[in-house]
Amino acid sequence: LDIRKTERTKDIPQLKRYYGEVSGSLHHEYALVVYRVDSEHHIKVDERKYRLTEIIFHIPSEHKVDGIPFDMEVQFIHRDKEERMAVVALLVEEGRQAHGEFAKIVQKLTKKNDFPANNIKLDIEKMMPFEASYFHYEGSLTVPPCTENVPWFVMIQPVRFAAGQIDRFMNVVKYNARPIQLQHSRLVKRSWK
């Protein structure tokens, strides 16, 4: 989604993160690199609890802000007890230094036949940007089954990965992002945080 027009409002679902260190496995599925996790780390959206189940890496980003693209996007997929989904998305831009937590994934990015890579420990909260503000809208998943009416929380502050980290990811999956969708009349809210 190309986010161009937003409404800054206090009438926005409240996102609370309850993240820490998790252990998971890295898989290469079709054009996707997916980190699967089985933990109790979760988010709450207006008191509804969604458990973190997987992290999907896209290159380039599947969101733009005011027409500006990003080098990558990291999508944290969550499910509640009824299997309804919610997504927290990080926009990634190139920086000078390597991202420490992302480095744990990058070092496992090798040939397809080396997957899955098991027992990779990540501190999910350390992957998040310092600034907690976000865009929010209702949309669909960008990968099959393309479930609709999914709450999206796109963190406004990008995180930075070193060029070498982005290049290594691109060498494994090339481009795997859905084409950017126009906003049209879709309401995108912006948090006050």
C-alpha positions in Angstrom: 0.0 0.0 0.0 1.3 3.5 -0.9 0.3 5.4 2.3 -0.2 9.0 1.3 -3.2 10.4 3.2 -3.5 9.6 7.0 -5.8 10.7 9.8 -4.0 11.4 13.0 -6.5 10.3 15.7 -6.7 8.9 19.2 -9.5 6.7 17.8 -7.1 4.0 16.7 -6.6 0.5 17.9 -4.0 0.5 20.6 -1.0 -1.8 19.9 0.9 -3.2 22.8 3.9 -5.4 22.2 5.0 -8.2 24.6 8.1 -9.4 22.8 11.4 -10.9 24.0 13.8 -13.6 23.0 12.4 -16.5 21.0 13.8 -19.6 19.3 12.6 -20.5 15.8 13.4 -22.1 12.5 14.1 -20.5 9.2 12.5 -21.9 6.0 12.7 -21.1 2.3 9.3 -21.5 0.8 8.8 -20.6 -2.9 10.0 -17.0 -3.0 9.7 -16.4 0.7 12.1 -16.7 3.7 9.9 -17.4 6.7 11.1 -17.5 10.4 8.6 -19.8 12.3 8.3 -19.4 16.0 6.4 -21.2 18.7 6.2 -19.0 21.8 4.0 -17.0 24.0 5.3 -13.7 22.8 2.4 -11.6 21.5 0.8 -8.3 20.8 -2.5 -7.0 22.2 -4.8 -4.9 20.1 -7.4 -3.3 22.3 -7.0 -6.2 24.7 -7.3 -8.9 22.0 -4.2 -11.1 22.3 -2.5 -12.2 19.1 0.4 -14.7 19.4 3.5 -14.2 17.2 3.7 -17.2 14.8 6.0 -16.2 12.0 8.1 -13.5 10.4 8.2 -13.0 6.7 10.9 -11.0 4.8 10.0 -9.1 1.6 12.3 -7.3 -0.8 11.6 -4.6 -1.7 9.0 -3.2 0.7 5.2 -3.8 0.2 4.5 -0.3 1.6 5.6 3.1 0.5 5.1 6.3 2.4 4.2 9.3 0.3 5.5 7.4 -2.7 8.8 6.6 -1.2 9.8 2.9 -1.4 11.9 1.1 1.2 14.6 -1.6 0.6 12.9 -4.3 2.5 9.9 -5.1 4.8 9.7 -7.4 7.7 6.2 -8.6 8.5 5.5 -10.1 12.0 2.4 -12.4 11.6 0.3 -13.0 14.7 -2.8 -15.1 15.3 -5.4 -15.1 18.0 -7.1 -18.2 19.5 -9.7 -18.1 16.7 -6.8 -18.0 14.1 -7.7 -14.3 13.2 -4.5 -12.5 12.1 -2.8 -9.2 12.8 0.4 -7.9 11.2 3.1 -5.6 12.5 5.3 -4.4 9.6 8.8 -2.9 9.7 10.1 -0.8 6.9 13.8 -1.3 6.2 16.2 1.2 4.7 19.9 0.8 4.0 22.2 2.0 6.8 25.9 2.0 7.6 25.9 -0.6 10.3 24.7 -4.2 10.4 21.5 -4.8 12.3 22.5 -7.2 15.1 19.3 -9.3 15.3 18.8 -9.4 11.6 22.5 -10.7 11.3 21.3 -13.9 13.0 19.0 -14.5 10.1 21.4 -13.3 7.4 24.2 -15.7 8.4 21.8 -18.6 7.8 20.8 -17.4 4.3 22.6 -19.9 2.1 21.6 -22.4 -0.5 18.0 -23.6 -0.6 18.9 -27.1 0.4 20.3 -25.8 3.7 16.8 -25.0 4.9 15.3 -25.3 7.4 17.8 -23.8 9.8 16.7 -24.6 13.4 17.2 -23.1 16.8 17.8 -19.5 15.7 17.4 -17.2 18.7 16.1 -13.7 18.1 15.1 -10.9 20.5 12.0 -9.6 18.7 11.8 -6.4 20.7 15.4 -5.5 19.6 14.2 -5.7 16.0 11.6 -3.0 16.6 12.3 0.7 16.0 12.9 3.0 19.0 9.9 5.2 18.0 6.6 3.4 18.8 4.2 5.3 16.4 2.5 3.4 13.6 0.1 3.6 10.7 -3.0 1.4 11.0 -5.5 0.1 8.4 -7.5 -2.9 7.7 -6.2 -4.9 4.7 -5.3 -8.3 3.4 -2.3 -10.6 3.8 0.1 -10.2 0.9 0.8 -13.9 0.5 -1.7 -16.8 0.1 -4.3 -17.3 1.4 -4.5 -13.5 1.2 -6.9 -13.4 4.2 -8.9 -10.1 4.3 -9.9 -7.8 7.1 -6.5 -8.2 8.8 -5.4 -5.3 11.1 -2.1 -3.9 9.9 0.3 -1.9 12.0 3.1 -0.4 10.0 5.8 1.1 12.2 6.5 4.7 11.0 10.2 4.8 11.9 12.2 2.6 9.6 14.9 0.3 10.8 18.3 0.1 9.1 20.1 -2.9 7.7 23.6 -2.7 6.2 23.8 -2.9 2.4 25.6 -6.3 2.7 22.7 -7.7 4.7 20.1 -6.6 2.1 22.3 -7.9 -0.7 22.7 -11.3 0.9 18.9 -11.6 1.3 18.4 -10.6 -2.3 20.9 -13.3 -3.5 18.6 -15.9 -1.9 15.1 -14.7 -2.8 15.6 -11.9 -5.4 12.4 -9.8 -5.4 9.4 -11.3 -3.6 7.1 -8.3 -2.8 3.6 -7.9 -4.0 3.1 -4.9 -6.3 2.3 -1.7 -4.3 -1.4 -1.1 -4.1 -2.9 2.4 -4.3 -4.6 3.8 -1.2 -7.7 5.1 -3.0 -10.3 5.8 -0.4 -8.9 3.4 2.2 -8.7 5.0 5.6 -5.2 4.9 7.2 -4.9 6.1 10.8 -1.7 7.4 12.4 -1.1 6.9 16.1 -0.2 9.8 18.4 2.8 8.0 20.0 
